[in-house]
């Protein structure tokens, strides 16, 4: 019997284009420092009088708030090792009930995924955004399954497994940002948090995930509302449901696995349960951002430590 388990973390897309406050200009006159009040900035449409909250006041003071809304298209890739323990399978041949489950060792386990989706949100305040995310994921779970001889499989087995899976994820989140002008550059910081739930074709119950993260960065304004920025930070993932997962899968056993009378490969459908943990809940992230203008942003980010992630995002602000 081959054992399959997938335990999918949801990526948190935590770089946001929330506005960064600009320092007012000053000039020196007759040995007295006098503040120069910038000209008010016109709004693009009436919604900007109300969203983001305090945005109208910023424009009156000559500062540029973020656009009220944003929509993003997302691609995400992940490779992550797993530690799988207490794996058992039942529901085939004579192992029909969970009490008859056969233990299976699972070694060198890892997951590779590719995901696409979108994010939509609102900049409620110049420094705070709320957003929702939908992601569709397709990937493979890799591991070596080892079972000792038992009444169902007299010879036991050691087999390398590659099992495909699909998953759909929804998430809600928020991000807070703050920055200030320092000469020609703008240092800034972002704190994020989100809650996600995932359903897969390999597990019975939704997988719930809570992720928090923080980043610091440096933005360089360019002519015609363009800008470039770089960020570095980290995030922490918490699984409130614990590490146990259950599900059903179908696999093919080589000839002889079920005994000498099995002359051909045999396909079985099995139920399973197991504990699955990722190597570390921490990820270090580094990214870059390029804004073509105040309406279009392009973001790329990689994550590393015990796992590898890569994200590309195109965002429209309006």
N, C-alpha and C positions, 0 to 999 in steps of 0.2 A: 504494500500500500504506500502510495506516495503522499506526502503531506505538503499542502500549500498554505501559505499565510501571506497576507498583505496588510500592512498597517501604514496608512498614508497620512503624512503630515500635509497640512495646507500651507501654502506659501502665503506670506503676508506682504502685500505690496505697499510699502510704507513711505516711499518718497512722495511728497505732496508738493504742489505748486502754490501752497498758501503764501500770502503776501509777506514781504519782508520790508519793514519800515525803513524809510530813508531819513537820514539826518537833515535838518534844515541848514541852509547855507548861512554863513555869517560873514560880515565884513568889518574892517577896522576903520573908524572915523574919529578924528580928534582924540586919540588915545582912549576912546570909549568903544567897547564891544557892542555893536548894535545888531539885533536879529533882523535879517531881511526876510520878509514874509513872501513866500512864493505865490505866483498867480494860481487861482483855483483851477483844478483839472475838470474838464467837462465829462459828464457821464455819457456812455454809449447808448443806453436805453433806460427806461424808467425803473426797471427792476433794481438797477444799481443804486437807487435812492434808499432801498430797504435791505438789500443783501449784497455784500456782507453787512451785518450790523456794525455800525461805526464807520462804514466805508464812505458815506457822504461827508462825515466830519473830516476824514483823511483828505478827501479831494478838496474840500474848502481850505485846508492847510497846505495844499500843493503837493500832497503825497499820493502815490498811486496804489490803491488797494487791489487785491486779486479780483479776477472776474468772478461772478456769482457761482457759476456751475462749471463742471468739468466732466468729460467722458474719455475713457482710455481703452485702447485695445492692447492686450497683454499676451506675451509668449513667455513661458517659464519652463526651464529644464532643471531636473534634480537627480543627483546620484547620492545615495546614502546607505551606509552599512547598517545591518540590523543584528541584534542578538535575540534569538528565538529559543524559548525554553518551554518545558512542559507541553510539548506538542503531541496531540493524540487524534486518531481518526477512527471512525466507526460508520456503520450504515451499509456495509457490503458483506457478501459471503456470510460467514457465521458471526461476524462482529457487528450485529444489527443494532445494539443498544449502546448508549454512552457508557454504561457500566462494563461493557465488553471492549472498550476502546483500546487500540493498540498504540503504545508509545513509539514515537519516531524522533530520532535526533536530527536536527537541522543545523547545518554548519555553513560557514562562509556566505551567509545570507546578505543580500543587498537588493536595493530597489532602484530602478531607473525609470524616470517619467518624462513625458512631454505634455505640456498643458497650454491651452489657448482659452481666452475669455475676455471679459470686459469689466470695467469699473466705472461707476457713475457716482457723482457726489455733489455736495454744495459746500461752498466756503461760508459757513454760518457767521463767523467773525473773520477779520483779516488774519488772525493768528490761529484759527481753528476750523477744521474741515470735518464733515461727516460723509461716509461713503459706503456703498454696497458693492460686492464683487460676485460674479459668477464665473466659474472655471470648469472646463471639461478636460479630463486627464486620461491619457492612455499610456500604459507602461508595462514593464515586465518585472517580476520578482524572480531572483536567481538564488539558488541554494543547493547544497548537497544533502540529500535525505538518506538517513541510515536507519535500518530496522534490524534488530536481532531476530533470529529464528523464533517462530511462534506457531501455534496450532493452525492459524490461517495461512501463514507464509513460512513454511518449514525452513527454507534456506535463508530467509531474511533478504536484505538487499542493500546496496549502496548505489544511488543513482543521482546524477546531476539533473537539476530541474530548471526549466525556464517556463514560467507561467505568465501569460498575458492577463491584464485586467483593465477595466475601465472604471472611472469614477466621476462624479459630479459634485461640485462644491459650491456652497453659498457662504457668504461672509458679510459681516457689518463691522465697521471700524471708525476710528477717529484719529486725527493727527493734530498736534499743537506745534507751532513753529514760532521762532523769534529770531530777528537779525538786526544788525545795526551797521551803518556805513562807517568804515575805517579807511579814510583816504579814498582810493579808487576801488576798493573791494568791500564786500559785505560778508563778514563771518555770520553764521547762523547755526541754529540747532533745531532738531525735530524730535519729538517724542510721540510714539505711536502705540496703539493697542487695537486688537480686533478679536472677534469671536467667529469661529467657522464651524460648519458641520458638513460632513462628507458621506455620501452613499456610494458603495462600490458593488460590482457584480460578484464579489468574492466574500463579502461579509454580510451578516444578517442585520446588524444594527448600525445606525449612523455613528460616525467617528467624530467626536467633538474636540475642538482645539482652541486654546487661548494663547495668543502671542503678544508680547510686548517688546518694544525695541526703542533704541535711541541712536541718533546720528548727529554728527557735527559736520559742517561743510564750509566752503568758501565759494562765493558767487562773484563773478566779474561782469558788470554791466558793459554792454557793447552798444554801438550806435543803432538807431532804428529799432529800439525795444528788444534787441537781441541780447542774450547773455549765455555764459557758460558757468558751470558749477561742478565741484567735486565733493563727494561725501565719503565718510567712513564711520562705522559704528557697529552695533551688534544687536541681536535679538534673542529672546528666550521663549521657548515653547513649552506649554504646560498642557497635559492631557488629564482633565478632571475625571474622565471615565475609567482611568487606569489603563493597564496594558493588555488586558485579555480581549481577544476577538474570536468570533465564531462565524462559520459559514459553510458553504457547500462547493465542491469542485469536482470536475471529471478529469480522469487521467488514464493513461494506458500503461499496463504492467507488462514487462518483457516475459517471453515464454519461460515457464519453470518457476516463476515467482510464487505462484499459488500451489506448487507441488508438481510431481512428475507427470501428472495427467494433463497439465496445461502445455499443449504443444504449440500454441500460437499466442501472440500478444493478446492481452485481455483488457478491455476498457471497463473501468468501474466508476461509479459515482459515490463519493464519500462525504460525510460530514466531518467537521474538525473543530477543535478549539486549541488555542495556544496563547502564550504570553509573548509579546513582541516589544522590544525596546530599541530605540535608536541609540547610537553610540554616545551622543551628547545632546542635551536640549539647547546648547548654545551655538550660535553662528556669528561669525565676523563678516561684515558686508562692506563692500567698497563700490562706489558708483560714480557716474558722470551724468550731467544733464546739459542739453543744448536747447535753447529757446530760439526758434526762428523769428518769433515776434511774441506779442503778449497773448496770442491765440493758440499757438502750436508749440508743444514741448516734446522732446525725445529723451528718454531716460534709458540707461543701461546699467545693470548692477550685477556683481558676482558675489557669492557667499562661499566661505571656506572655513575650515577648521577640521572637524571630523566628517563633514559632508561638503558636497560641491553643488552650488546652485548658480543659474544664470538667468537673468531676466531682461527682456526688452519691452519697452512700453512707449506708445505714441499717445499723446494726450491733447485733446481739443478743449480750450477754455472759452467760455462764452457767457 
